[in-house]
Amino acid sequence: MGTHRAMLVGGSYMRETMTFVERFFAVLLVGMMAGLMFGTGMDQYTHRLLSASAWVTEHQVMDALFRRVLPPLWNVTMLSLAVAALLSRGRARWLFAWAAVIFLVSLIVTVTVEVPMNRAIAQWDAHAAPGNWASVRDRWLYFHLVRTIGGFIAFVSALTGLVLR
């Protein structure tokens, strides 16, 4: 009986450790994504001073990289937050669930607003940008700010869920 009890305690410890590791991973991913969104926003905000040709070229180069790298990161982060919510209990569960919902809103803004804009910008000739390029840039920045705020809220919520255990 003593050995069986020790195995149960050990199994419970192992389960709690694995839950913490997954929750920590979720916080790490959403924090990385929020930081990336913040850094990109800062970068793009300073690029408002660039000429049309320079801005279009820079945006096309940045988007070419992000198109390859970010979809898997968005998906893994979303999945990790959802799993963290399922594995958590009490207030932590609701905080991870809230983080997942807010992160999903940021993802929806990305897919429905920014990705179509990025695709359109990718087709532009950098040396002959359309006359409304600055308004497109400003609209992109506005929606990027919306998703960055969402990413930050998701990060703080997940971090709080991790701390609460």
Buried (B, 14 or more C-beta within 10 A) or exposed (E): EEEEEEEEEEEEEEEEEEBBEBBBBBBBBBBBBBBBBBEBBEEBEEBEEBEBBEBBBBBBEBBEEBEEEBBEBBEBBBEBBBBBBEBBEEEBBBBBBBBBBBBBBBBEBBEEBBBEBBEEBEEBEBEEBBEEBEEBBEBBBEBBBBBBBBBBBBBBBBBBBBEBE
